[in-house]
């Protein structure tokens, strides 16, 4: 098989950077372009040729559902793999009707992601185990993926975690929430202690697993 050219579409830069790093050493896969929303992805396809798009759902300007519908209406459109924490049965079914080629949760491992890319690039469909169970079941698996309120973080800490994931600095978060950057740093330190992680990457990984970043 020829090299699979990838476009990553996500409004969180840290997610884009993580996926690029994850796929960088995979032989036969090359990330050629990224986009921060569906409209940007749609416009870039007029310039760049890609084989597979890794598409987020929740994005500004144009979300993943709208983008998937618009792209799939074009002739010779790229394959699309949805990469999200959303697992509602109705949404997955709607995306399948639009012609989506794969669906994975963001907490999938590297092996699942690369298998999905190669399988979809060969013209087959790929749906992660949780997605398949949701399609066969009654959405219980989707409910189990919702954030756990008892994770021990306060509403303010969750708010700051999401802003950290969006790439804001301590000062920018402080300005946005009308608190000092030292207070932001204190919240960050407290979150790391509560979650037993040592750095921001650990916080982001936790946020992805809990569905706080979608």
N, C-alpha and C positions, 0 to 999 in steps of 0.2 A: 504494500500500500504506500502511496505517496505521502509526503509530509502533510499532516492535518493542520490547517491554519485556523487559529482560534481568535474570536472576539469575546472579550469579557465585558459585560454590561452590569454595573452595580454603582449605586450612589455612595457607597462607603469606600474611600480610597484604600483603607487598610485591608479590606476584603480583596480588592483588586490586586494589591501588592502581595498578599498572601497566596492567592491563586497563581499569580505569575511565578512566584518563588517555588511553589509546589510543582508546577509543570515545567519549570525551566530545564530540569535535567532528564525529562522524559523523552526518549528517542522517538522521533516520528510525530512530535507535537510541537507547534510553535505559536506563541501568542503574538499576533501581528498588530492588534489594535485594541484599545479599551474605550469605553464610553460611560458617562455618569448618569444617563437616562435613556429612555427608549427613543426619543426624538433624535438625540445625538447619534444613537446607533443606526437608526433608519437612514439618516443623512450620510453617515460614513460609508454605508454600503453602496452609495453612488460612486465612491472613490476607491474603496478597498474591496478586494475579493477574499472572502473567508469561507471555510467549509462548515464550521460549527460555531454557534453562538452560545455562550454560557450566560443565561438571562436571569436577572433578579426580578422580583415582582414589584415590591414597594419602592417606587422611585418618583421624584418630582417631574414635572413637565409632561412626560408620557410614561405611564407605568408599564410593567412587563406584559400584562394582558393586552393592552392597546398596541404595544410594539409588536408582540407576537402576531396578532391579527393582521396588522399592516404589512409586516414582512412576509407572512405566509400568503398574502394575496398577490405578491409579486411573482412573476415567472422565474423559475430556476432560483428559488430562494435558498439560503443556507439552512442547514439543519439547526434546530434549536433545542437546547437542553435547559429546562428551568432549574435554577439552583436557588432554593429558598427555604425558609423555615415554615412556610404556610403548608398545611396539610389538610385543608378542607376538601371533602370528597367532591362537592359541587364545583369548586374552583378547578380541581384537577380534571374533572370531566369536561368542563368548558374549554380548557386548554387543549385537551386531546381532540375535541371537535375542531379547534382552530388549526390543528395539524402539528402540534408540538411533538418532537421526536423523542424526548426523554425528560425525566423529572427526578431530581435528587434533592435530598435535604442538605443544608449547608454543613451539617455535622458529619457528612459522609467522609470516609477516609480516602487517601490518595489512590489506593487500588480501585475502589469503586468509581472514583471520578475518571481515572484513565480508561478503565474498562468501558464506561459509559461513552466517553468520547470516541474511542476506536469503534465501538459497536454501532453508534449512531452514524459515524462517518462512513461506515460500510453499507448504510442504507437500512439498518435494522432499528428497532425501537429499544429503549432502555428505561426501565422504571425501577427505582430503588425499592428494597424490600418493604419499608414503611409505607411507601406510596401504593404499592401493590395491595398491601393489607387494607389500606384505607379504601381503595376502589372495591375490594371484595367485601368489606365490612360495613359498619354503621357509623363511621367517623370517631369511634372510641380512641383510635390511635392518634387522631388529630387533637383530641382533647388532652391526651396525655402529654402532648408536646407543648402545651401552653406554659408560660412562665409560672413557676411555683412561688406563691406569695410568701411562703415560709422560708425562703432562702436566707433570711437574716439581714438583708439589705434594706435600708430605709428608702422612702420614695425619692428623697434628695440624692442619695447615692446612686440609685438606678438612673435618675435623670443625668447625673454627671457621667456615669458609665457610658450612656448612649452618646453624649457629646464627645467623650474621649474617642469613641469608635468612629465618630464623624471627623476626627482629626483636629479638633480644637485644642489649643494650648491651655494651660492653667489660667493664664491671664484672660484669654478670650472667653473661657467658660465663666470666669468670675464676672467679667463685664456683662455677659449674657444673662447671668442669674442674679446680678447685683450683689455679689459677695466678693470678698478679697481672694486673690490668687493663693494666699496662704491657707485660707479655709478650704479651697478646692484641693490643695495638696494634702491637707489633713483628711479630707473625705477619701481621697485616692489611697492614702496609707491605710486608713481603716478598712477599706474594701479589700485590699490585698491581705490584711491580717485575717479578716473574716473568711475569705475564700482560700487562704493558704497558698497564695501565688506570690511570685517575687518581682513581677514586672508588668508593664502595660499589656504585653502580648498575652499574658496569663488572664488578665481581666477580659480582654477581647474574646479569647477562646471560651471563657465561661459564658459571656454574653451570647455568643453564637449557639452554644449547646443548650442554653435555656430559652432560646428563641427571642431574646431581647433585641437582637439585630436581625431584621428580616430582609 
